[in-house]
Amino acid sequence: MTELFKNNPVYSSLVGPKDIRHRFIQEDIPYGIAPLVALGNLLGVPTPTCEALLTIYRDYFGDPFEGPSFDKAVIDQLQ
C-alpha cells in the first residue's frame, strides 16, 4: 500500500494533515472507527485493527470518543 500511495500520480498532489489533532482525525474517530468497532462487537465480527486504533487514540487524547450507538433489535429486523 505504501508503494501504491508513493508512486500513484493520483495521490502526488494530496496534502494530509500536519498534526494528529487535525479535524479529519478528530472526526474520523467517533464517526468512523468507533462505530465500526461497536457494530463489529454487536454482530460478533472481529475488528482488531480498528480496536487497536481506537485504543491508541483514546489513550493519546484522553477522550473516550463515543460515537453513534446501534440498536440490536433494529439490526435483527434487517436480517
Rosetta constraint file for C-alpha pairs under 8 A:
AtomPair CA 1 CA 5 HARMONIC 6.30 0.50
AtomPair CA 2 CA 6 HARMONIC 6.12 0.50
AtomPair CA 3 CA 7 HARMONIC 5.86 0.50
AtomPair CA 4 CA 8 HARMONIC 5.67 0.50
AtomPair CA 5 CA 11 HARMONIC 6.10 0.50
AtomPair CA 5 CA 12 HARMONIC 7.90 0.50
AtomPair CA 6 CA 11 HARMONIC 7.42 0.50
AtomPair CA 6 CA 12 HARMONIC 7.25 0.50
AtomPair CA 7 CA 12 HARMONIC 7.70 0.50
AtomPair CA 8 CA 12 HARMONIC 6.74 0.50
AtomPair CA 9 CA 13 HARMONIC 7.78 0.50
AtomPair CA 17 CA 22 HARMONIC 6.06 0.50
AtomPair CA 17 CA 24 HARMONIC 7.55 0.50
AtomPair CA 18 CA 22 HARMONIC 7.46 0.50
AtomPair CA 20 CA 25 HARMONIC 6.66 0.50
AtomPair CA 21 CA 25 HARMONIC 6.67 0.50
AtomPair CA 21 CA 26 HARMONIC 6.37 0.50
AtomPair CA 22 CA 26 HARMONIC 6.27 0.50
AtomPair CA 23 CA 27 HARMONIC 5.71 0.50
AtomPair CA 24 CA 28 HARMONIC 5.97 0.50
AtomPair CA 25 CA 29 HARMONIC 6.27 0.50
AtomPair CA 26 CA 30 HARMONIC 7.46 0.50
AtomPair CA 27 CA 31 HARMONIC 6.12 0.50
AtomPair CA 27 CA 32 HARMONIC 7.65 0.50
AtomPair CA 28 CA 32 HARMONIC 4.73 0.50
AtomPair CA 28 CA 33 HARMONIC 6.40 0.50
AtomPair CA 29 CA 33 HARMONIC 4.95 0.50
AtomPair CA 29 CA 34 HARMONIC 5.88 0.50
AtomPair CA 29 CA 54 HARMONIC 7.04 0.50
AtomPair CA 29 CA 57 HARMONIC 7.77 0.50
AtomPair CA 29 CA 65 HARMONIC 6.49 0.50
AtomPair CA 29 CA 67 HARMONIC 7.94 0.50
AtomPair CA 30 CA 34 HARMONIC 5.16 0.50
AtomPair CA 30 CA 35 HARMONIC 6.93 0.50
AtomPair CA 30 CA 65 HARMONIC 4.97 0.50
AtomPair CA 30 CA 66 HARMONIC 5.60 0.50
AtomPair CA 30 CA 67 HARMONIC 4.32 0.50
AtomPair CA 30 CA 68 HARMONIC 7.60 0.50
AtomPair CA 31 CA 35 HARMONIC 6.21 0.50
AtomPair CA 31 CA 67 HARMONIC 5.55 0.50
AtomPair CA 31 CA 68 HARMONIC 7.03 0.50
AtomPair CA 32 CA 36 HARMONIC 6.46 0.50
AtomPair CA 33 CA 37 HARMONIC 6.37 0.50
AtomPair CA 33 CA 50 HARMONIC 5.96 0.50
AtomPair CA 33 CA 51 HARMONIC 7.96 0.50
AtomPair CA 33 CA 53 HARMONIC 7.81 0.50
AtomPair CA 33 CA 54 HARMONIC 6.66 0.50
AtomPair CA 34 CA 38 HARMONIC 6.19 0.50
AtomPair CA 34 CA 50 HARMONIC 7.77 0.50
AtomPair CA 34 CA 54 HARMONIC 6.63 0.50
AtomPair CA 34 CA 65 HARMONIC 7.06 0.50
AtomPair CA 34 CA 66 HARMONIC 6.61 0.50
AtomPair CA 34 CA 67 HARMONIC 5.69 0.50
AtomPair CA 35 CA 39 HARMONIC 5.93 0.50
AtomPair CA 35 CA 67 HARMONIC 5.78 0.50
AtomPair CA 35 CA 68 HARMONIC 6.12 0.50
AtomPair CA 35 CA 69 HARMONIC 7.05 0.50
AtomPair CA 36 CA 40 HARMONIC 5.97 0.50
AtomPair CA 36 CA 47 HARMONIC 7.67 0.50
AtomPair CA 36 CA 50 HARMONIC 7.35 0.50
AtomPair CA 37 CA 41 HARMONIC 6.13 0.50
AtomPair CA 37 CA 47 HARMONIC 6.07 0.50
AtomPair CA 37 CA 50 HARMONIC 6.32 0.50
AtomPair CA 37 CA 51 HARMONIC 6.12 0.50
AtomPair CA 38 CA 42 HARMONIC 6.17 0.50
AtomPair CA 38 CA 69 HARMONIC 7.22 0.50
AtomPair CA 38 CA 70 HARMONIC 7.56 0.50
AtomPair CA 39 CA 43 HARMONIC 6.15 0.50
AtomPair CA 39 CA 70 HARMONIC 6.88 0.50
AtomPair CA 40 CA 44 HARMONIC 5.71 0.50
AtomPair CA 40 CA 45 HARMONIC 4.52 0.50
AtomPair CA 40 CA 46 HARMONIC 6.02 0.50
AtomPair CA 40 CA 47 HARMONIC 6.21 0.50
AtomPair CA 41 CA 45 HARMONIC 6.17 0.50
AtomPair CA 41 CA 46 HARMONIC 7.07 0.50
AtomPair CA 41 CA 47 HARMONIC 8.00 0.50
AtomPair CA 42 CA 72 HARMONIC 6.97 0.50
AtomPair CA 47 CA 51 HARMONIC 5.99 0.50
AtomPair CA 48 CA 52 HARMONIC 6.06 0.50
AtomPair CA 49 CA 53 HARMONIC 6.23 0.50
AtomPair CA 50 CA 54 HARMONIC 6.03 0.50
AtomPair CA 51 CA 55 HARMONIC 6.13 0.50
AtomPair CA 52 CA 56 HARMONIC 6.18 0.50
AtomPair CA 53 CA 57 HARMONIC 6.10 0.50
AtomPair CA 54 CA 58 HARMONIC 5.97 0.50
AtomPair CA 55 CA 59 HARMONIC 6.06 0.50
AtomPair CA 56 CA 60 HARMONIC 5.98 0.50
AtomPair CA 57 CA 61 HARMONIC 5.88 0.50
AtomPair CA 57 CA 62 HARMONIC 7.83 0.50
AtomPair CA 57 CA 63 HARMONIC 7.88 0.50
AtomPair CA 58 CA 62 HARMONIC 5.33 0.50
AtomPair CA 58 CA 63 HARMONIC 5.16 0.50
AtomPair CA 58 CA 64 HARMONIC 5.51 0.50
AtomPair CA 58 CA 65 HARMONIC 6.80 0.50
AtomPair CA 59 CA 63 HARMONIC 7.33 0.50
AtomPair CA 70 CA 75 HARMONIC 7.91 0.50
AtomPair CA 71 CA 75 HARMONIC 6.53 0.50
AtomPair CA 72 CA 76 HARMONIC 6.04 0.50
AtomPair CA 73 CA 77 HARMONIC 6.36 0.50
AtomPair CA 74 CA 78 HARMONIC 6.65 0.50
AtomPair CA 75 CA 79 HARMONIC 6.76 0.50
